[in-house]
Amino acid sequence: MIVNNHKKATFKDSIGINSVLFSFRLLNLLLRLLKGVLFRKCRNPSRILVFRTGSLGDSLCAIPTIAAIRKKYPEATIDILTNPGRSTLISIDQLLSPTVFNRVINYFELSRRQLVSMLRQNKYELVIELPQANAKFSQLVRNTLFFRLIAPCGWGWEMGKILFYRKVQERFIEYDTEVVRLANIAAKNGVPVDINYFPLNITEADRNYVVQKYQELGIRPERTVGIAIGANRPQNRWPLENVEKVVRFFTPEYDVVILGGKEDFEPASKLCVNASVFNLCGAFTPMQSAVAIQKCHVFLSNDTGPMHLSYAVGTPTVATFTSRDFIGTWFPPKSDKNIVFRSDDIPCSICLSEYCGNNICIQAIRPSLVSAAMARLIDNKRLN
């Protein structure tokens, strides 16, 4: 959490900022005290359980920290407990190199009794939760108590956000990115994290398949721009007519590849305005998509999984964000290779809504600015 001291705050603003900071510190202090009462320290655990829920983007944000846990405990058995949310969503075992973990346990559709019974049989010595940024205090307390049934040692329970004084937070507070937040939790518990290290499960077969597909279609990998149009939340999708303007800006000088799931194929077909646009939605697995993104000079994406995949493989990334969430949380890393567009001064911002009938915040992002930003990143890549 970073407080912007350069903006002039009113007395009322200062009350809001201090209330947020005080609550954040107090709740995390209470969580640390609870952890201290329930768990003991464990120097050399032989069996570790890491708990991280979520699908593509959530899992990718946790990968540097999970890799650091493996580095810290190279001889330990490390299992990952996860739940992507739906059976059709991507689980972390589809993304993470098998050198980092021993087993992924997906508890989707398991009862709590079944889960406890199964986990206790494994006799874990250390449990580590990598909590979601929006986890509530009550949820973290519940998880702390639950995992004491599983292992004698544990850490990771920490608040990520405070949900009141939202407008004040939007003006004066920027949250750490999810990658950095999880890395900070680990560092406080003796596990240093390289936030730029993403050991993905990309195979030689994945690379060969993408190369073959590009050759079949005549895609020029040396002159390629990538775009992802999808998102789990419909409100996170930048309007197609805006994406089309970006497509027309880059073609035919560049080939534009549209990447995403099968559900994105039909809307993406509307962007095939000339022979330099290739609709590859549904054509690749997540790791094949990573290879395709890695070949792009720049990648444009909504706030969704492929955006995280883009910076994970080192591709310059331009991301369009709604104003529904707090600033910073799901942003790509701060870097001269990444650019974020998010509208300010939206009356309904920080709504945290799952549904929106009129996403004026993302509609306000201008295609001309996005195209210029992408072109600038391409020029920077050439210079370097």
C-alpha positions in Angstrom: 0.0 0.0 0.0 1.4 3.3 -1.1 0.1 6.7 0.1 0.4 9.5 -2.4 1.6 12.5 -0.4 1.9 14.7 -3.4 -1.9 15.3 -3.7 -3.4 18.0 -1.4 -5.6 16.3 1.1 -8.5 18.1 3.0 -9.0 17.5 6.7 -11.8 15.0 5.8 -9.5 13.2 3.4 -6.8 12.9 6.1 -9.3 11.4 8.5 -10.2 8.8 5.8 -6.6 8.0 4.9 -5.6 7.6 8.6 -8.7 5.5 9.3 -7.8 3.1 6.4 -4.1 2.8 7.5 -5.1 2.3 11.2 -7.7 -0.4 10.3 -5.3 -2.1 7.9 -2.5 -2.3 10.6 -4.9 -3.2 13.4 -6.6 -6.1 11.6 -3.2 -7.5 10.4 -1.9 -7.2 13.9 -4.8 -9.3 15.2 -4.2 -11.9 12.5 -0.5 -12.1 13.5 -1.5 -12.5 17.1 -3.9 -15.3 16.3 -1.3 -17.0 14.2 1.2 -16.7 17.0 -1.2 -18.4 19.4 -2.2 -21.2 17.1 1.0 -22.1 15.2 4.6 -22.6 16.1 7.7 -21.9 13.9 9.0 -24.7 11.7 12.5 -24.5 10.3 12.8 -27.5 8.0 9.4 -28.8 7.1 9.4 -32.0 5.0 5.7 -31.7 3.9 4.2 -28.3 3.0 0.7 -27.4 1.8 0.3 -24.1 -0.1 -3.2 -22.7 -0.4 -4.1 -20.5 -3.3 -7.5 -20.3 -5.0 -8.5 -18.7 -8.4 -8.1 -19.3 -12.0 -5.6 -18.1 -14.6 -4.7 -14.6 -13.4 -4.9 -15.4 -9.7 -2.6 -18.4 -10.2 -0.1 -16.6 -12.3 0.2 -13.8 -9.6 1.2 -16.5 -7.1 3.7 -18.3 -9.2 6.8 -16.3 -8.2 6.0 -16.8 -4.5 5.4 -20.5 -4.9 8.6 -20.9 -6.8 10.4 -19.1 -3.9 8.9 -21.5 -1.4 10.3 -24.4 -3.5 13.7 -22.7 -3.5 13.6 -22.2 0.2 12.7 -25.8 0.9 14.2 -27.8 -2.0 13.8 -31.2 -0.4 10.3 -30.8 0.9 7.1 -32.3 -0.6 5.0 -29.3 -1.7 1.4 -29.7 -2.5 -0.9 -26.9 -3.7 -4.5 -26.7 -2.6 -6.7 -24.8 -5.0 -10.1 -24.2 -6.4 -10.4 -22.4 -9.7 -14.1 -21.6 -9.1 -15.6 -23.7 -11.9 -14.7 -26.9 -13.5 -14.2 -25.1 -16.9 -11.7 -22.6 -15.5 -7.9 -23.1 -15.7 -6.2 -24.6 -12.6 -2.6 -23.8 -11.5 -1.4 -27.3 -12.5 -1.9 -26.3 -16.1 0.4 -23.3 -15.7 3.2 -24.1 -13.2 6.3 -26.1 -14.0 6.1 -29.6 -12.4 9.6 -28.9 -10.9 8.0 -26.5 -8.4 5.4 -28.7 -6.8 4.6 -32.4 -6.1 0.8 -32.4 -6.4 -2.1 -30.1 -7.0 -5.2 -30.8 -4.9 -8.4 -29.3 -6.5 -11.1 -29.3 -3.8 -13.8 -28.2 -6.2 -17.1 -29.9 -5.1 -15.5 -31.6 -2.0 -17.3 -31.1 1.3 -15.3 -29.6 4.2 -15.4 -33.0 6.0 -13.9 -34.8 3.0 -11.3 -32.1 2.6 -10.2 -32.2 6.2 -10.0 -36.0 6.2 -7.9 -36.0 3.1 -5.5 -33.3 4.1 -4.9 -34.7 7.6 -3.9 -38.0 6.1 -1.0 -36.2 4.4 0.5 -35.1 7.8 1.6 -31.7 6.6 4.1 -29.9 8.9 3.6 -26.4 7.4 0.6 -24.7 5.7 1.0 -21.5 3.8 -2.0 -19.5 2.6 -1.5 -17.0 -0.2 -4.8 -15.2 0.4 -6.9 -13.3 -2.2 -6.5 -9.6 -2.1 -10.2 -9.1 -1.3 -10.3 -11.8 1.5 -12.4 -10.5 4.4 -11.0 -10.5 8.0 -13.6 -13.0 9.1 -12.6 -15.3 6.2 -8.9 -15.1 7.1 -9.7 -15.9 10.8 -11.8 -18.9 9.7 -9.0 -20.1 7.5 -6.4 -19.7 10.2 -8.5 -21.9 12.6 -9.2 -24.4 9.8 -5.6 -24.9 8.8 -4.6 -25.4 12.4 -6.4 -28.7 12.0 -4.1 -29.6 9.1 -0.6 -28.6 10.3 1.2 -27.4 13.5 3.0 -24.6 11.6 1.6 -22.0 9.3 1.7 -18.4 7.9 0.3 -16.2 5.3 -3.0 -14.8 6.7 -2.9 -11.1 5.9 -5.5 -8.5 4.9 -5.1 -7.1 1.4 -7.7 -4.3 1.3 -9.9 -2.1 3.5 -13.3 -1.5 1.9 -14.4 1.8 3.4 -13.4 5.3 2.4 -13.1 4.0 -1.2 -13.1 7.4 -2.9 -10.4 8.7 -0.6 -8.4 5.5 -1.3 -8.8 6.1 -5.1 -7.4 9.6 -4.8 -4.6 8.9 -2.3 -3.7 5.2 -2.0 -2.3 2.8 -4.5 -2.2 -0.9 -3.6 0.7 -3.2 -4.3 0.2 -5.4 -7.3 -0.9 -8.9 -6.4 2.5 -10.3 -7.4 4.3 -7.9 -5.1 1.7 -8.3 -2.2 2.1 -12.0 -2.1 5.9 -11.7 -2.3 5.9 -9.3 0.6 3.9 -11.8 2.7 6.5 -14.4 2.0 9.4 -12.1 2.7 8.0 -11.3 6.1 8.2 -15.0 6.8 11.7 -15.6 5.7 11.1 -16.5 2.0 12.6 -13.9 -0.4 10.9 -13.8 -3.8 12.1 -12.9 -7.2 8.9 -11.2 -8.6 10.1 -11.5 -12.2 10.6 -15.3 -12.1 7.7 -17.3 -13.6 8.5 -21.0 -14.1 5.7 -21.9 -16.5 5.0 -25.4 -17.8 5.9 -24.6 -21.4 7.1 -27.7 -23.3 9.0 -28.0 -26.6 5.9 -29.5 -28.1 4.0 -26.3 -27.2 6.7 -24.2 -29.0 6.7 -26.5 -32.0 2.9 -26.4 -32.3 2.7 -22.6 -32.3 5.5 -22.4 -34.9 3.7 -24.9 -37.1 0.4 -23.0 -36.7 2.1 -19.7 -37.6 3.7 -21.3 -40.7 0.4 -22.8 -41.9 -1.4 -19.4 -41.6 1.4 -17.3 -42.9 1.7 -15.2 -39.7 4.9 -13.2 -39.5 6.3 -13.7 -36.0 8.8 -10.9 -36.6 6.0 -8.4 -37.1 3.2 -9.5 -34.8 0.9 -7.7 -32.4 -1.3 -9.6 -29.9 -4.7 -8.8 -28.5 -7.0 -10.5 -26.0 -10.6 -9.3 -26.1 -12.2 -11.5 -23.4 -12.7 -11.3 -19.7 -14.6 -13.3 -17.0 -16.6 -10.2 -16.2 -18.4 -8.7 -19.3 -17.9 -5.3 -17.8 -14.1 -5.7 -18.1 -14.3 -5.9 -21.8 -13.1 -2.9 -23.8 -15.7 -2.3 -26.6 -15.0 -4.2 -29.8 -15.4 -1.1 -31.9 -12.5 0.4 -29.9 -10.4 -2.7 -30.4 -11.1 -2.6 -34.1 -9.6 0.9 -34.3 -6.4 -0.4 -32.8 -6.4 -3.4 -35.3 -6.8 -1.0 -38.2 -4.0 1.2 -36.8 -1.5 -1.7 -37.0 -2.6 -3.6 -40.1 -1.3 -4.4 -42.7 2.1 -3.3 -41.5 1.8 -5.8 -38.6 0.0 -9.1 -38.3 -2.5 -9.0 -35.5 -3.3 -12.3 -33.6 -6.4 -12.4 -31.4 -6.0 -14.8 -28.5 -8.5 -16.2 -26.0 -10.9 -19.0 -25.3 -13.4 -20.7 -27.5 -16.1 -18.3 -26.2 -14.1 -15.4 -27.7 -14.0 -16.8 -31.2 -17.3 -15.3 -32.5 -16.8 -11.7 -31.3 -13.1 -11.9 -32.4 -14.2 -12.8 -35.9 -15.7 -9.3 -36.2 -12.2 -7.9 -35.9 -10.9 -9.8 -39.0 -11.1 -6.7 -41.1 -8.3 -7.7 -43.5 -5.9 -10.6 -44.3 -3.5 -9.4 -41.6 -5.8 -10.3 -38.7 -5.8 -13.9 -37.4 -8.5 -15.2 -35.0 -6.8 -17.8 -32.9 -9.3 -17.9 -30.0 -9.7 -21.4 -28.8 -6.8 -22.7 -31.0 -4.2 -22.9 -28.2 -3.8 -24.3 -24.7 -2.8 -21.8 -22.0 0.9 -22.6 -22.4 0.7 -22.5 -26.2 -1.0 -19.1 -25.8 2.0 -18.1 -23.6 4.3 -19.0 -26.5 2.2 -17.0 -29.0 2.2 -14.0 -26.7 6.0 -14.3 -26.2 6.3 -13.9 -30.0 4.4 -10.6 -30.0 6.1 -7.2 -30.1 3.3 -5.9 -27.8 0.2 -7.4 -26.2 -3.1 -5.6 -25.6 -5.5 -7.1 -23.0 -8.3 -6.3 -20.7 -8.0 -7.0 -17.0 -8.0 -10.8 -17.4 -5.7 -13.9 -17.4 -3.9 -13.4 -20.7 -2.8 -9.9 -19.5 -0.9 -11.6 -16.6 0.4 -14.2 -19.0 1.8 -11.5 -21.1 4.1 -9.8 -18.6 5.0 -13.3 -17.1 6.6 -14.2 -20.5 8.3 -10.8 -20.7 6.2 -9.2 -23.5 5.5 -5.5 -23.3 1.9 -5.2 -22.1 -0.8 -2.6 -22.5 -3.8 -3.2 -20.2 -7.2 -1.6 -20.2 -8.9 -1.5 -16.7 -12.3 -0.6 -15.5 -12.6 1.6 -12.4 -14.5 -1.0 -10.4 -11.5 -2.0 -8.2 -8.8 -0.3 -6.2 -5.9 1.2 -8.1 -2.9 -1.1 -8.4 -4.1 -4.5 -7.2 -4.3 -6.3 -10.6 -2.0 -4.1 -12.6 1.0 -5.5 -14.4 4.4 -4.8 -12.7 5.6 -1.2 -12.8 8.0 -1.2 -15.7 8.8 0.8 -18.8 7.5 -2.3 -20.6 4.0 -2.1 -19.3 1.3 0.6 -19.6 -2.1 0.7 -17.9 -5.2 2.7 -18.9 -7.8 3.4 -16.2 -10.3 6.2 -16.2 -10.3 8.7 -13.4 -13.1 10.8 -12.0 -15.9 8.2 -12.7 -18.8 8.8 -10.3 -19.4 5.1 -9.7 -15.8 4.0 -9.4 -14.6 1.5 -6.8 -18.1 -0.1 -7.0 -16.5 -3.6 -6.7 -19.5 -4.8 -8.7 -19.6 -8.2 -10.5 -22.1 -6.9 -13.0 -22.5 -3.6 -14.8 -25.1 -2.5 -17.3 -23.1 0.4 -18.6 -19.3 0.2 -18.1 -18.7 3.9 -18.8 -15.3 3.7 -17.1 -13.7 1.4 -19.7 -15.6 2.9 -22.5 -13.9 6.2 -21.8 -10.5 4.8 -22.7 -9.6 6.3 -26.1 -8.3 4.0 -28.9 -5.9 6.6 -30.2 -4.1 6.7 -26.9 -4.0 2.9 -26.6 -2.6 2.6 -30.2 0.0 5.3 -29.5 1.1 3.5 -26.3 1.5 0.2 -28.1 3.5 1.8 -30.9 5.7 3.5 -28.3 6.4 0.1 -26.6 7.3 -1.4 -30.0 9.7 1.4 -30.7 11.3 0.9 -27.2 11.7 -2.8 -27.9 13.5 -2.0 -31.2 15.9 0.4 -29.5 16.8 -2.1 -26.8 
